[in-house]
Amino acid sequence: MIDFEIARARSCLYSQIREFFSERGYLEVETPVLSPDLIPERTIDCFETTFINEFTSSRQMYLIPSPEIYIKKLIAQGSGSVFEISKCFRNCEQLGKIHNPEFSMLEYYTVGSDERESIELTRELFSAVGITEPFEIFTMRDIFLEKTGLDLDNIQTVPLIRAAAEGLNLHLGGPESWDDTFNRIFCTFVEPSLPEDRVVVITDYPAQIECLAQSEGLYRRRWEAYINGIEVANCYLEERNPEIVSDYYRREYHRLADERSQNGKVIPDVDYSFADYFKTFPECSGVAVGLDRLLMAVTGKKTIGEVLLFPF
């Protein structure tokens, strides 16, 4: 039985979001969901399809996991602050209470703003759509120390973090990267124990977790927000240095290709000229919000299937 009240709640949520950003001068954009190349991200698997045309050669295309790749091209060409509500797709993820391979995403990029200012903007957005819980902000180092007893500053090599994981009675199989072991500890001991009576924001993620957020020393200027213990938003102070972006592309793509050549997963094409857009990229903070999860919080639903008209 279709729950049309959920459809009305989603329609209301989207209207509130559009009003919120339009009042603040953001431009709403619409970018492709089908792309000939993607940003290489080792932790995200994509859906692949084939474009066929009798007059041109066929080519592989990919359903986007995020509109980031196109929105950044717009910002580099002078769009100013923008937002988009889009469909996104991720393959090979677990199915369950908070995952669906097709999902809705809100992304907003604020030109001239850093990630700390975006925490306050996100607080205002959540309040505007009915999330009134207080915000509590932790650094990753502090919350990791509180929940595990481990100081991230002191476990910055693979042998050290591996020994720390084993000291917590985590079973590790074969060799794995620093960030894989970190995520294993985080998902086992930190994430499940986050308070559910407030919005929790965790800032300053380890620099060893590759992404296009600017880094300072051992940490990146990145945060994630949790509602009811569920990750809902992810923010970067966007990297602006073309050389760093280019290095990231090459390094992450080679890691991705090495791993997926062994397991048969899709290896998406990348466009190394993407780094050229950052020659004209302004200071900018970008936030991605999972709208299905946000709708769960607004309506009090416990699973993502309850807020989708046609769950997978």
Disulfide bonds with the S-S distance in Angstrom:
none
